[in-house]
Amino acid sequence: MAVRLIVRTFSELCITAGTVIVLFVVYLLHWTGVQAESATAGQIDTLEREWVERPVPGAAPAPPPKPYASGRGIAVMYIPRLGGDWEWPVLEGTSAAVLKQGLGHYAATARLGETGNFSVAGHRRTYGDPFKDFPRLRPGDAVVLTDGTTWFTYRIARAPYRTVPTDVGVIDPVPRPLRKDAAAFDGPGRYLTLTTCEPEWGSSHRLIAWAHLDATQPVTQGKPRALTG
């Protein structure tokens, strides 16, 4: 009788544990994606409204740009290699709260389009899986961003580089990875660094992709060829 009770209790515990695990997997795979879809759409809508309401530039010189505000939208990013509908907002900061809403700009790195290294982090999995297909990036691929006035087209310089989280030189103004043979650039320029977790469902390592600014054009001229070709 006691053995039967123990077996039944153990079975019930296993069923309960299995149910909890299944619910957690559903949360990771589905619900965080639903949350991210709503949050990113809201961020893009907010940016687009701000751009429409922005005063039209006049003859007077433009004032110096304001510092990026933590948690606020900066730009929208497009990577055709990752899908025709791949469109994600870039927000200032890389906190967990920010990365639930889109991609995050490392606050200490360069502004979009300026000399230095505009560096961006994103989830590989969960919260919409923005960088799920990160390993597919190849040299020459376009990474296009807009801040509402200008299109910035960057080009991937080399295939993604696998490294450890302590390899912080990858977001230096001129990227300086621990592995010298991985360096993509050797002097100042206008660079973009993308970072995400590796392996796909872990965070023991990082995947890095570097790009250089290839072209810019005003949004009044329409979308760049990288998005229409």
N, C-alpha and C positions, 0 to 999 in steps of 0.2 A: 504493500500500500504506500509506504514511504517512498519507495523507488518510483512508483507510478506518479506520485505527486511531484517528485523532483523532475522527472522527465517532462511532465506537462508544464511545469513552471518554466523550465529551460526552453521548451518549445515556444511558449508565449513570449518569452523575452526575445528569442530569435526573430519571431514574427514582428514584434514591436520595433526591434533594431532595424530589421529589413525595411519596414515601412518608413522609418525616419530617414534612412539612407536614400530610398527612392524619392521621398519628398524633397530632400536636399538636392539631389541631382536634378529634379524638375525645376527647383528654384534656380540653380546655376544655369541650366540650359535654356530655360524658357522665361521665367519671370524676370531675371536680370536683363534679358534681351528686350522684354516689353518695357521695362523701366527706361532702358537706354534709348529705345526708339522714341518714346515720348519726350525724354529730356533733350536728346539731340535735335529733334524737330523743333522743340521750343527754342533752343539756342540759335538755330539757324533762322527761325522766324524773327527773333529779337534782333539779330544782326542785320537782316534785310530791312527791317523797319527803320533801324538807326541809319542805315545807308541812304534810304529814301528821304529821310528827314534831314540829312546832313546838308548844310548850306552849300550852294553851288559856288565853287571857287571863283573869285573875281580877279581883277588885275593886280590887287595888292599881294605882296608875298604871303605865302601861307605861314601861319604861326608854327612854332616848333611842335612836334607831336607830343601829346600827353603820354606819360608813362602808362604802361599796361596796368589795368586794375585787376587785382587778384580775384580769380573766379569768374571774370567777365570774358565774353567772347572777343576774339582777335580777328579771326579769319575763318574761311571755309576751305577745306582741303579736298582735292579730287586726285585719285590715282587710277587712271584708266586700266592699268594692268590688273587691278583688283576687282574690276567690274564696272560696267557702264553706269550703274546706279550707286557706286561707292562715293559717298559724300558725307564728310564729317566736320563738325565745328571744331575749331582749335580755341581753347580757353587758356587764360593765364594761370600757371601753377600746375603742379603735378600731384596734389593731394588726392587721397582716395575719393573724396567728395567730388572733386573736379573730374577725375577719370570715369566717374559714373555717368557723366553728362557728355563726354566726347573725348577728344585728344587734349593733352596738356602741354603747354609751352614751359620749358625749364626757365624759371624767372631770371636766372643770372646770365642767360645767353642772349645773343643778338636779337634785335627787332627784325621783323619780316623784311627781306629784301636788302638789308643793310650789310656792310662788311662785318664779317664775323660768322658765327655759327648759330643759326636759328634752329633750336633743338626741340624735338617734340616726342612725347611718350604716349603710348596707347596700350590698352589691354589686348592680349593675344586671344584670350577666351573670356567669356562672361561679359555682361554689359554691352551686348551687341556684337562682340567679336570683331572689333574694327581691324585688327592686324592678324586675323586668323591665317590669311594666306601670305603673310610677310615673306616666307622663304621663296615665293614665286618671283620676287623682284629681281630684275636683271639690269646690267649696265645699259644706259641709254633710256630706260623707262622714265616717263614724265611724272613729276609730282607737281600739281598745279594748285596754287592758292590765290585767293582774292581777299582783299580787305575792303572791298566795296568801291574803290577808286582805281585799283590797278590789278592786273593779272600778273602773277609771278610764276614762271615755268622753270622748275629745277629739273636736272637730269641725274639719275642715279649713276654714281661713278664706279661702283663695283658691287659684286654679289654680296648679300648679307654676311656680316662678320659675327661669329659666335664668341662671346667673351663672358667674363664674370662681372657681378654687380659692382665690384670695387674698381673696375676699369673706367674711372670717371673722366679720364683724358679724352674719351670719345666725344665729349661735348665741349672741349676747349675751342677757343676761337679758330685755331687751326688744329683739327682733331689729332690727338696724340695717343693712340691706343698702346696698350702694353706690348702687344706683338708688333714690332716695327715693320714687319713685312705686310701688315694689314693696313698701314697708313695709305689713305687715298689722296692726300694733298700735302704739299711741302712748303706752302707759303700762304700769306693772307689772301682772302677771297670772300665771296658771298656764298656761304655754305648752308646746307640743311642736313640735320641729323635726325633720323627716325630711330626710336628704340622701343623694344617690346620684350616680353618674357620668353624664356626658352628653358625647358621644353614646352610644348603646346599647353599642357595642363600643369605646369610647374613654374618655379621662379628661381631655380638654382643658378641659371645663367641668363644672359641677355643676347638678343639678336640686334645688330646695328646695321643701318644702311645710311650711306653718305651720298649727298648730291650737291651739285654746284648750280648756281643761278645761270640759266641759259638765255632767258629772254623775259622782257616785261612789255606790257602794253596797257593803255588805259581801257577801262571797262566800256567806254563809249565806242570802242572799235569792235565790240563783240567778243565772243569767246576766242581764246587762242586755238591754234590749229591742233594742239595736242588733245583738245576736247571735242573737236569736230571732225578730225580726219579719220 
